[in-house]
């Protein structure tokens, strides 16, 4: 159980609001009161002294920026201790997923120019973080990798975008980022801009997987997808002459 135990009114309000928005089960106690049985995590304001049970994790929240503390508390309460891994599905609007162990603690979809700053903010307090980037859209992926200051792995993103049912439009890139974060890749220091033949074949394979009529885009269109000029859906439409 997560327990909010701070005398800082601003932090208290921010934590309670954030936890309720996440639909997380929690309780609150006043300073000096006994903690309830099953207390796993205690949330307090930054620098605030706390007398906690030996089995509980204490997480400090910065006034005005409660989200990192809330995510850390949720991950700890769920037993998600483990390495922080960020998955990125590159494209016109890259999907970004932050995992603590096997638990997804945050997801985003932002312009390519904002990805690196977002990643650095998310891993600022993490020990030995890792970023895994899908091998699609090489030009966009290369720009993202060049801007990252943390270890990066390049991941074969074939099959990482799940089938999207009714009401899930727009979630594909984010869900792909979650799957990318969970796949081991090849450690890289920079991303090649020109796609390899293998990458082009994987793009063509993905076009066939996403086509209702089992169509495969040609190599020229695959190059345009790799460069970020077209999405696979747009390439399929052009292939059909729409």
N, C-alpha and C positions, 0 to 999 in steps of 0.2 A: 504494500500500500504506500502511496505517496502522501506525505504530510507537509502542509505549508505551515511553517512556524516562524514567522517574522513579525517584528514590531514596526517595520518600515511600511507605512500605509500605502505608498506609491507602489512598492514592489509587491505587496500583498494583493492589491487590486490587479496588477498586471499578471501575476501568476495565476490567480483564481480565474480571471477572464480567459487567459490562454489555455488553461487546462479544460475549462468548460467547452471552449471552441473545439478542442481536440477530442471531446467526449471521453475524457480520462477520469477514472474513479480516483477520488482523493478526499482528504479531510483536512481540517485545520485545528490547530491547538494554540493556546496562548503560551507565552514564555513561562517556563517553570512548571507547566502542567505535565502530567505523565503522557507519554506517547502510547497510542493504542497498540494492542497486540498485532503483530504482523507488519509493523512499520518497516518498509524496505528503504525508503528514500525520504530525506528531510530537506525541504527547500527553504533557504533563508536568503537574506539580502547579503550582498557582497561585503565581506569584512565583519559580519555579524557573528558574535560568539554563540556557540550552541553546544549544549550538553546532550550528546546523542547516544543511543544504544550502540554497543560495540558492533552489532550486526547490520546497522543502517549506514547507508551512503549519504553523506552531506553534499548538497549541490548549492553553490552560491549563484544568485541571480544579480545581474547588473541592472540598476535602475534605468528604465527606458529601453532596455534590450532583453526582454525576458525569454525570447524564443530559444536561444542556445541552452539555457538552463532547463527549460521545459523538455526539450528533446533529450538532453542528457538524463534527466530524471525518468522519463518514459522508458528510455533504453535500459537504464539500470533496473527499473522495476520489473521489466520483462526478461531480465537475465540476458540481455543482449551484449554483454561485455565482449569486446573483440575489436579488431582493427577497423578504423574508419576507412571505408572505400567509397569513392565517388564514381558513379557511372555516367558517361556522357554519350548521347546519341546525336552526332553532329548533323547539321542540316540548316535550313533557313531559320528555324526556330528550335535550336537544340533542346532536347530533353535532358535534365540533370536529376540524378537520384543520389541521395546520401544514405549510406547504410552503416549501422554500427553492429558488427557481427552479421547476423542474418536478419536484423530488423531494419526496415526502411523508416528512417526518422525524418526525412524531408524530401520533397520533390519540387522541381521548378521547370519552367519553360521560358527561356529568355533569348534575346538576340545574341548572335555569336560574339559580338564585341563585349558582352557583359559576363560571359561564362567564366573567364579566368578570375576576375575579381570576386565573383560569387563563390567559386571553389575555394579561393584563399580565405575568404571570410568563414566558410563552413568548416574548414580544417584547421583554423588558427590555433585551437587548443587541443588538437588531436595529437596522439603519439604515433609516429611512423605512419602517416596517412598514405593512401595510394589512390591514384586516379586511373580509371580504365576508360579508354576512348574507343568507340566503334570505328571500323575501318571504312565506313561509307563517307561520301562527300569529302574526298581527300583535301581539297583546297581549304574548305572551312575547317576541317579537322587539323590541318597543318597550322593554321593561324592560332587555333585554340591551344595546341600543344606548345607552340613557340612561346606563348604567354604564360604557361604554367611553370611554377617554381617548385613543384613537388614531383615525386616519382610517377612515371606514366607507363602504362601498358597499352599496347594496341591490340584490340580484340576483334576477332572475326564475328561480325554482327549478324551473320546469316541466321534466320529463324528467331531473332530476338524480339521482333514485333509480333505480338499475339493477335489472334482474331479479335476484332472489336464488335461486340454485339450492340443491340439497341441502347441508345443513351450514353454511349462511351466515345462518341466522336471527339477527336482532338487529343485523346489520351495515349495514342500509339507511341509517340516519341518518348513520353515519360515512362511508360511501361517498358519500352525497349531499353531505356537507360537503366532501369532496375535489373533487367536480365543481363545487360552488359556488365554491370558492377559485380555480378556473381560468376562471371566467366574469367578464367585465367587467360592472359594474353602474353604478348612478347614485349619485353622491356625495351623502350625506345627513348632517345634523347631528342629526336626531331621526327617530323612526319613528312614522308615523301609527297610532293605535290602531284606528280604524274602518277595516275593509277596503274597498277600492274595488270597483266592479263588475267591473273587470278581474281583481282578485285573487280575487274570488268565482268568476268564470268559470274561472280557472286551477285552483282547488280542485276545481270540478266536473269539469273535464277530467281532473284526476289521479284522481278517484274512478272515472271511466269507464275509464281506463287500468288501474287496479288491480282492477277488477271482473271476475270470471270470466264474468259474463253481460252485460257491456257496459252495466251500470247507471250512471246518473248521479244523484248525490244532489241534493236540492232546495236552494233558496237558503237556507232556514232552517237546514238541517243544515250547509251551507257556512259560514254565519256562526258556528256553534258550533265548527267545525273551525278557522276563522280565529282565534277567541278562545282556542284552546287547550283548550277544554272537552272536545272529542272528537278522536280521531285519525281519519284517513280510513277506516281499517278499521272502527272503531267506528261511524262515521257510516253506512258501507255496511251494517253489520249492523242498525242501527236502521231504515235505509231498507227492508231486506228484512223487517222486523218480527220479528227474532230477539231 
